[in-house]
């Protein structure tokens, strides 16, 4: 099946579904996809405008305090994930609404602007994006573009006085991630990374069981994420746009799950890569990466990332039992099994919150309303970026890398 990014993540299926973009990926044009050509042609030119435009930031704080007000999102990048997965979910949001669109494709601005009732005054190209500073209806910009463009648009959004939601991976380097955090802090705006699985009921339940010691201290985590990537011309297979291969895409689900299931940060990394360079899809990026993480408690995570096999699962184990999800981090269809107190079988989450997408959108709005920090702030994305760099280094040098 075809999985794509934005979608979940595309997951093996899940769609049959689509999965998780299978994480991402799933299809070529997933996230911000169709806008890719326009972005690559014009974005960097337009980026220079940001430095010359004055910052016009009406009091977001005052507007957010208005009783019953929903915060307004501008979606930047109108690819599959944005238009088919994220935008329809605003209808279920309690604290968020779609108010503006940003794209390099005029036809898309017209099509989706009309579909969602977005006036022409709230439709922006990449060149005119900085004028969003003067739009009091926009509180948050959700950046859903190829990875290499996350930094420039996050910085421009912050400079325009807007809070930022940015898709994962946060950037293509840890240095860019640090710059994004600094830009938002300087502007006094929040930065949240789109780790939607943290708002999905089965994942929330798995974290809760692990934290409560339901199966004893966590000793091992096994997490595998992959999908068979198709179109060799898509941006995910272009290093300049993606920053890497499967690890920078579907693999981030394995990495992030290992961290949130253990509740710890790794201290050492081992890794091994396997890529058929004769395959036209992998001329610039890797296919398979297998990596191992060692945590301070002694827990070990065995993680897998690939662009040539379809799976989406994890298991977290301790001396008294285990919990597993398959699919684990897809767009939908999660199932859970557990062995707790010597009882083995299916398990449903204790609570069934709203779907992961609208929950994620509303979480940032709620944090803006209350002044709290998101559970997945920019610093969370930075941690993953530093670990991704360590995994690549360990695979390249064939040795354990301390982190």
C-alpha positions, 0 to 999 in steps of 0.5 A: 500500500502506499503510504505517505507522509503527511498522512502518516503517516502512511502507514501500512495501510491503514488505509489502507488508509493511508496511514501515517503518512505512513508517516509520512509518506505516503505519496508523493505529494503529500505534504506540501507536495504540490507546492514543492516546485513553486516553493523551491523556485521562489521561497528563498528569494521571498525569504529575503523580504522578511528582513525588510518588513516591519513587524506588525503584531497586534495584541494576540494576547488581548484577542486570545482573551476574548470570551469564546474566541477560537484562534485562527490558523493559517495553513502554509503548504497545500499538499495532501497532508494539509488539505486532506488530513489537517484542514477537514479536522478544524470542523471538530476543533473547540478552540481553533479555526482555519482562517488563512491559506499560503501556497505557491500554487494560485489554483490551490489557493482558489480551490481550497479558499472557495471550499473553506470560505477563505476570503481572497484577502486571507490567501497568500503566496510565498512572496506575499506571506509576510503581509500576514503580520497585518492580519489580526485574524491569524494567530498561528501559522502551521508550516507543512512544507518539505523539511528544508523549508521549515526553518525559513517559514518558521522564522518568517512567521515568528517575525510576523508576530504569529505562533507556529506549529511546524511539521516533523521532523522539525528541520534538517539539522539541529542548528536549524532547529536551534535557530527556529527556537531562538526566533520564536523566543525572540518574538515572544511566540510559541513553537510546537512540533506536529507530533500528533501521536502524542494526542492519540488515545492508544499512544496516550494509554501506552505512555500512561501504563509505562509511566505507572509501572504497569509491567514493571520498569521498562527494559526494552522497546522495539519499534518498526516503521516503514512503507514502500516509497514510490515516485522517485521524483518526489521531494522526500527522495531529494536530499536538498529538500528532505535532509535524508531518507527514511530516517528523516521521514517515517523513522522519526516515529520509531525514534520519538516512540522510543523516547516517549515510552521510556520517558528518558533520553538516550545516552548512546546510539548504534546504527547500521544502514542498508541501501541499494544505490542501484535503485533510482529512488535511493540515489541521494538518500538512505533506505533502511536504517536499524538503530539501537538506543541505550537509556540511563536506566539500562533500557534498550530500544531497537528501532527500524526505519525503511522505505522498502517495507510496510509496517507500523508497530511497537512493543514496550516490555518490562519484567511483569508484562508488555504493551504493543500497538499495531498499527501504532502511529498511523492516521487511524486504526490503532489496536492495542494488546497487552500482557498485564497481571498475567492476563494477555489480550486486546486492550482499549484506552481508558479514555477516548479523547478527540481525534489526534489531529483536532486534539493537536490543533487545539492543544496549541490554542489552549496553550496560548490561551493559558500561557502554558508550554506545549507538551511537544515544544520546539525543544522536543523537535531539537532533541530528535534532530540531535539524535537523528544526527547521532544515528547517521554518524553511528551508521557512517562511522560504524561505532557507538556514538555517545549522546 
